[in-house]
Amino acid sequence: MDNKRNKQWVWLALDVNTREIVGVHIGARDEAAARKLWQSLPPVYRQCAISYTDFWAAYGAVLPSKRHRAVGKETGKTSYIERFNNTLRQRVSRLVRKTLSFSKSLENHIGAIWYFIHHYNASLLV
């Protein structure tokens, strides 16, 4: 079975002050997925936080304009989430395509990502 057609993206929201992952969605790279990420945020973040993103059109279509700032990499506003993405790739070997740990089962793949995120957030509380 050719699963290369079943591409999944990991959508994340990170609190810059605490470094906690506060929102997650794993799915397509479209407006519906951006909406699910927005809905995964706790209400206090949806009401008060400013979201800094790249210029991906789905963000602009979903995030309220008063809570959203599209910025370039040179601003450094997205560096925290980019650093976390690197950590995620390094520590969850299933995300690396050519590895023995790669999951053929989407549920196992998503479960491994969720497990890491929960472990990561718990480690921040120590």
Buried (B, 14 or more C-beta within 10 A) or exposed (E): EEEEEEEBEBBBBBBEEEEBBBBBBBBBEEBEBBBBBBEBBEEEBBEEBEBBBEEEEBBBEBBEEEBBEBEEEEEEBBEBBEEBBEEBEEEBEBBEEEEEEBBEEEEEBBEBBEEBBEEBBEEEEE
